[in-house]
Amino acid sequence: MTDRTPLWPNNHTPQSLPLFRQPSVDVSATLSAPEAWLAQYQDVWVHVAAWVADQKQPGSTPIIGIHGGQGSGKSTLSQALADIYRQVFQWNTVIVSIDDLYLSHQERQVLSQSQHPLLATRGVPGTHDVILGQKLFRQLQQLAPGETLSMPRFDKVSDDRLPPDQWHTITGPVDLILFEGWCVGCKPVPESQLETPINALETTEDADQRWRQSVNQALAHDYHHWFEQIDRLIMLKVPDMQAVFQWRRRQEQENRNNTQGQSNRSMNDAALQRFIQHYERLTLHALQALPNQADLVLELNPQHAVSRITLPT
């Protein structure tokens, strides 16, 4: 039996909710989403879509940040919202993934030699092109009707940014920007917490704390200014790191199934465990700090369903 218990707080009903209750805008049948999410389409995701829509004022192009641990569903939510807004308002919604703004392979190699070897691995703050990201947001918000802008793309197979002739093009004007990424909106960790390593990666490969300090400094400075461009922040709150591992493991299995004879670059369990350790400290810190800072928090249970919704005041 499907649990249809309403989760959205009654005292925060979005003004535009009736527009999204129309049967003609139900895109649940075409979404590539976890089954648990599809079962909650009317009780959760319609409300989320209406709440985000309420953040847009006439003539504005708001930036909505979507934070969540690996495998939480940030990309799925972003695409679903873009599809819904196209149907309801004919909005031109642009999805910006922080993954497409990684520094090039060569740039990260330079960082690994000048700062710390672990910065060769994409993912943590310090491995993104923050300047490009800030510029991109300004350009998208100012894009005139008919004007075009090329959007960068990162290829995870080659671990490098694609050449500009393979970027995709956005035509203005832009109505809404969805900025999704695992560390979007994150704050730096208190310095005192950096001293003790929290996993094997930090113990064996960052004994002098240089990598941790570098990541934290990036968050405190460059990323702080970048994330200040966000108008509202949604948090997909993962249950714990075990859930992150299981969800990412499922993604790796899907990657293996989709190779279709091509080179298989998916990670086995051991490689995945090590990879996730790069993200562990900030993921755990975000679970503690961001619920009080985000504008909308969607708590996920281990089955990937939303178990609680809060709108901090």
C-alpha positions in Angstrom: 0.0 0.0 0.0 1.4 3.4 -1.0 1.9 5.9 1.8 0.2 9.1 0.7 0.5 10.9 4.1 0.9 14.6 3.3 4.3 15.8 4.3 4.3 19.5 3.2 3.7 21.8 6.2 0.1 23.2 6.1 1.2 26.7 7.1 3.5 27.0 4.1 1.2 26.1 1.2 2.7 27.6 -2.0 0.6 30.2 -3.7 1.0 28.8 -7.1 0.1 25.2 -6.1 -3.2 25.1 -7.9 -1.4 25.6 -11.2 0.6 22.4 -10.6 -2.4 20.3 -9.6 -3.7 20.3 -13.1 -3.7 16.7 -14.6 -2.2 18.1 -17.8 1.1 18.9 -16.0 1.6 15.6 -14.4 5.0 14.5 -15.7 5.5 11.6 -13.2 4.9 9.0 -16.0 7.9 10.3 -18.0 10.4 10.9 -15.1 13.5 8.8 -14.7 13.3 8.8 -10.9 13.4 6.4 -8.0 10.1 4.5 -7.5 9.7 6.0 -4.1 9.8 9.5 -5.6 7.1 8.7 -8.2 4.8 7.4 -5.4 5.2 10.8 -3.7 4.7 13.0 -6.8 1.5 14.7 -5.7 2.3 14.8 -2.0 5.9 16.1 -2.3 7.2 17.1 -5.7 4.2 19.1 -6.9 4.6 21.2 -3.7 8.3 21.6 -4.3 7.7 22.8 -7.9 5.1 25.3 -6.7 7.4 26.5 -3.9 10.3 27.1 -6.3 8.0 28.9 -8.7 6.9 31.2 -5.9 10.5 32.4 -5.6 10.4 34.1 -9.0 9.4 37.7 -9.2 8.4 39.3 -12.6 11.4 40.2 -14.6 13.8 38.2 -12.3 16.0 35.2 -13.0 16.5 33.6 -9.6 19.2 31.0 -8.9 17.9 28.1 -6.9 20.7 26.0 -5.4 20.0 22.2 -5.0 22.4 20.5 -2.5 22.5 16.8 -1.7 25.0 14.0 -1.0 26.0 11.8 -3.9 23.2 9.8 -5.4 20.5 11.8 -3.6 18.7 12.9 -6.8 19.8 16.4 -7.5 20.0 15.9 -11.2 16.7 14.1 -11.3 14.9 16.9 -9.3 16.5 19.6 -11.5 15.3 17.9 -14.7 11.9 17.2 -13.3 11.4 20.9 -12.4 12.6 22.1 -15.8 10.1 19.8 -17.5 7.3 20.9 -15.3 8.0 24.6 -15.8 8.2 24.2 -19.5 4.6 22.7 -19.4 3.1 25.2 -16.9 4.8 28.5 -17.8 6.8 27.8 -21.0 9.8 28.9 -18.9 13.3 28.6 -20.2 14.9 26.9 -17.2 18.7 26.3 -17.3 20.3 23.6 -15.2 23.8 24.3 -14.1 25.6 21.3 -12.7 28.7 22.0 -10.6 30.1 18.9 -12.2 30.4 20.7 -15.5 32.5 23.4 -13.9 35.5 21.2 -12.8 38.9 22.5 -13.6 40.5 20.7 -16.6 42.6 17.6 -16.0 45.8 19.6 -16.6 44.8 22.3 -14.2 44.2 19.8 -11.5 47.5 18.1 -12.2 49.1 21.5 -11.5 47.2 21.8 -8.3 48.3 18.3 -7.2 51.9 19.3 -7.7 51.8 22.8 -6.2 49.3 22.2 -3.3 48.4 18.6 -2.6 48.3 15.3 -4.6 44.6 14.7 -3.6 43.5 17.8 -5.5 44.1 15.8 -8.7 40.8 14.1 -8.0 37.8 16.1 -9.0 35.0 16.8 -6.6 36.0 18.8 -3.5 36.0 22.6 -3.3 39.2 23.8 -5.0 38.7 21.6 -8.0 36.1 23.8 -9.7 36.4 26.9 -11.9 34.7 29.3 -9.5 35.5 32.3 -11.7 33.8 30.7 -14.7 30.8 29.7 -12.5 30.3 33.2 -11.2 30.6 34.7 -14.7 28.2 32.1 -16.1 25.5 33.1 -13.6 25.8 36.8 -14.5 25.7 36.0 -18.2 22.6 33.8 -17.9 20.7 36.4 -15.9 21.6 39.1 -18.4 21.0 37.1 -21.6 18.8 39.1 -24.0 16.0 37.6 -26.2 17.7 35.7 -29.1 21.2 36.1 -27.6 23.1 32.8 -27.1 25.6 31.5 -24.6 27.7 28.4 -24.7 27.5 26.3 -21.6 30.6 24.2 -20.5 30.4 20.5 -20.3 32.7 18.0 -18.4 33.3 14.5 -19.6 33.8 12.1 -16.6 35.1 9.3 -18.9 38.1 11.4 -20.0 38.2 13.3 -16.7 38.4 16.5 -18.6 36.4 19.5 -19.8 35.1 19.1 -23.3 36.3 21.5 -26.0 34.1 24.5 -26.6 32.8 23.2 -29.9 31.1 20.4 -27.9 29.4 22.7 -25.3 25.6 23.2 -25.5 24.0 26.5 -26.4 21.4 28.4 -24.4 19.2 31.0 -26.1 17.9 33.9 -24.0 16.1 35.1 -22.1 16.5 32.7 -19.2 13.6 32.5 -16.6 15.1 30.3 -13.9 18.5 28.8 -13.1 18.9 25.6 -11.1 22.4 25.1 -9.7 22.9 21.5 -8.5 25.9 19.9 -6.8 26.9 17.9 -3.8 28.7 20.9 -2.1 26.4 23.7 -3.3 25.8 26.0 -0.3 28.3 24.3 2.0 30.0 26.3 4.7 33.6 25.7 5.9 34.2 23.3 8.7 35.4 24.8 12.1 39.2 24.8 12.1 39.3 22.7 15.3 37.5 19.9 13.6 40.1 19.5 10.9 42.8 18.2 13.2 41.5 14.7 13.7 41.2 12.6 10.5 37.8 11.0 10.0 38.7 8.2 7.6 41.5 6.1 6.1 42.0 8.6 3.2 42.7 11.5 5.6 44.8 9.3 7.9 47.2 8.0 5.2 47.1 10.6 2.5 46.6 13.8 4.4 48.5 13.4 7.6 49.6 17.0 7.6 46.1 18.3 7.0 47.2 20.3 4.0 44.4 18.9 1.8 41.7 19.5 4.4 43.0 23.0 5.0 43.0 23.8 1.3 39.4 22.6 0.8 38.3 24.5 3.8 40.0 27.7 2.7 38.4 27.4 -0.7 34.9 27.2 0.9 35.6 30.1 3.2 36.7 32.4 0.3 36.1 31.8 -3.4 33.1 29.4 -2.9 31.6 31.7 -0.3 31.3 34.5 -2.9 30.1 32.0 -5.5 27.3 30.6 -3.3 26.3 34.1 -2.3 24.8 34.4 -5.8 22.2 31.7 -4.9 18.8 33.2 -4.1 17.2 30.1 -2.4 18.8 26.8 -1.3 17.1 23.3 -1.3 18.7 20.5 0.6 18.2 16.9 -0.2 19.2 15.5 3.2 20.7 12.0 2.9 20.3 9.6 5.9 24.0 8.9 6.3 27.2 7.9 4.5 26.0 4.3 4.2 23.1 5.5 2.1 25.4 7.6 -0.1 27.6 4.5 -0.7 24.6 2.3 -1.6 23.1 4.9 -3.9 26.4 5.6 -5.6 27.0 1.8 -5.9 23.7 1.5 -7.7 24.8 4.2 -10.1 28.1 2.4 -10.8 26.2 -0.8 -11.5 24.0 1.1 -14.0 27.1 2.5 -15.6 28.5 -1.0 -16.0 25.2 -2.2 -17.5 25.2 0.7 -20.0 28.8 0.3 -21.3 27.5 -1.7 -24.3 30.9 -3.0 -25.2 32.7 0.2 -24.5 35.5 0.6 -22.0 34.2 0.0 -18.5 35.4 2.8 -16.2 32.9 2.2 -13.4 34.3 1.7 -9.9 34.3 -1.5 -7.9 33.4 -1.4 -4.2 36.9 -0.8 -3.0 37.5 2.1 -5.4 34.1 3.6 -4.6 34.8 3.5 -0.8 38.0 5.4 -1.3 36.3 7.9 -3.7 33.5 8.7 -1.3 36.0 9.3 1.5 37.0 12.5 -0.4 33.5 13.8 0.2 32.8 12.4 3.7 33.9 15.3 5.9 31.9 17.9 4.1 28.9 15.6 3.6 28.8 15.0 7.4 29.3 18.7 8.1 26.5 19.6 5.8 24.1 17.2 7.5 24.7 19.1 10.7 24.9 22.7 9.5 22.8 23.1 6.4 19.3 22.1 7.7 19.3 25.4 9.6 20.6 27.4 6.7 18.7 26.0 3.7 15.4 27.5 2.7 13.8 24.0 2.1 14.9 20.7 3.5 13.7 17.4 2.1 14.9 14.5 4.4 15.4 11.2 2.5 15.1 7.8 4.2 17.3 4.8 3.1 14.6 3.7 0.6 15.1 7.1 -1.1 11.7 8.4 -0.1 11.1 11.8 1.5 10.3 11.2 5.1 10.1 14.8 6.3 9.9 18.4 4.9 11.0 21.5 6.8 11.1 25.1 5.8 13.4 26.7 8.4 12.5 30.3 9.4 
